[in-house]
C-alpha cells in the first residue's frame, strides 16, 4: 500500500556543524591574511639588523 502523505525530509546530519566549520575557517584565514599584510615596525627591523 502507498500513502498519500510523504515523510518530511530530514535535514542532513552535520550540515550546521559543517557551516560553522566553514565560517570559522574563513575567519581564521581573514585574520591570518591581515597579519601577513601588516608592516614590521622600524624598531623591530633595527633589532633584527643588529643580529647580523
Secondary structure, DSSP 4 states (H G I P E B T S, - for coil): ---SSPPPPPPPTTHHHHHHHHHHHHHHHHHHHHHHHSPPPHHHHHHHHHH-
